[in-house]
């Protein structure tokens, strides 16, 4: 296992393992995260485009929770801000800051793919 790849890229693996029990469970759950992430991002983008802040906030809350479980601290923080602003119906914030969220999600997905391919 090359956990160092994750930790050197800002992932708090220790926190994730603490929450999920052990590294094997962590890795299994990362696989699930990777599988579900593309759909989540597509749906988030659709909700943003439709200005559907209710469903956007639900989905970005889920992304925030997943990020916390895995130790993706930066993604959790960005997701939290999107959750707060979407609940406040701040469409301008969501639109203006969406690329930041999307870029961090893509960074994490690339990192997770690389990590899982090594195992």
N, C-alpha and C positions, 0 to 999 in steps of 0.2 A: 504494500500500500504506500502510495506516495502522498500522504496527507500534507507533506511539506508544500506541495504545489498549491494546495488550497490556502494554507496558512500564510504563505508568502504573498498571496494575492488578496489578503484582507479578510479571509473567512475564519470565523471563530469556531473551528471544528470542535474544540473542547466543549464549548457551550452546547453545540448540537448533539454531541455524543452524550453529554450529561442529561439532556432532555429526552433523547430517544433510547437511551439504555446502553448501547454498545456500537462499535464501528460497523458491524455487519448490518445492523438495523439501519444505521445512518446511511450506509451505501445503498441498501435496498430502497429506502425512502427517496434518496437522491434520484434513483432510476425513475421512480414514479413521478417525481417533480419534473424531471426532464421530459417525460412523456406527455404530461398535462400542460406544460408551460406554453407551448405553441398555441393551443386552443385558448388559453387564458389571455394571452397577448392579443390574439385576433379579436376576441370578444371585447377586451378593454378598448381596443381601437374603434370597434364598431359602436360601442356605447358612447365613446367620446364624440364620434362623428354625428351620432344621433342626438347628442346632448342629453342622454339618458343618465343623469347623475345618480339616480337611485341604484340602478344596476351596476353602474361604474363603481360606486362606493362599496357595494357588496363584494365585487370581484377584487378590487384593489385591497380590501381588508383581508381577503383570503391570501393574496400575494404577500402582504405584510406578515401575516401569521406564518406562512411557509418560510419566509425569509428569516424570521426570528428563530424558528426551529432549527434551521440549518446553519445559523451563524452568519448569514449574509447581512451584516449590520447596515452597510450603506444602502442596500436595496430596501431593507426594512424601514429605514428612516425616510427615504424618498417616497415609498409606498404610503407611509403614515401621513405625510404631508398631502399626498393626493387624496387619501381617504378623508381627511379633515376638510379639505377644500371642496371635494365633491359633495360632502354632506351639507356644506354651506352653499351649494349650487354655484360655486365660483368657476364657471365654464372657462373664463379667460385664463385663470391659473392653470387649469387642466390642459388647455390647448397650448399655452405658452411653455409649460414645463413637461409636456408629454415626451418630447424627444430625450430629455434627461432620464426619465424613467425607462424608456425603451432601450436606450444605450446601456444602462446598467443591467437591465434584464439580459440583453444580448451578451454582455461581458460575462455575466454569471453563467449563462447557458453554455458559452464556449468553454469556459473554465471547467464546468462540471463534465461536459463531454470529454474533454482532454483527461481529466482525472479518472473517469470511469473506464475509458479505453485502456488505461494503464493497468487496471486491476483485472 
